[in-house]
């Protein structure tokens, strides 16, 4: 089952950032065992462009789609047997300590 893992900042990180695992090791282990299909960091929110169409008119806005202090800074595409396995993968990511992780399964069009 495929999951998109959003890697986000958080206003309340763990008090001990040294407890976070090394991100390079996390990537290498997940790539080696086939749980991570791809992933990357994102440019800062100031580089974002929001696209909307209203009344047939194209509306472009600089920056992210929402006013928030937490931002998506990266993503990983995971292949896991189930949500429990995806949670185990996410909980071992360094940003689970310093930020937050959102897991979202892909829509099942066969259901």
Buried (B, 14 or more C-beta within 10 A) or exposed (E): EBBBBBBBBBEEBEEEEEEBEEBEEBBEBBEEEEBBEEBEEBEEBEEBEEEEEEEEEEEEEEEBEEEEEEBBBBBBBBBBEEEEBBBEBBEBBBBBBBBBBEBEBEEEEEE
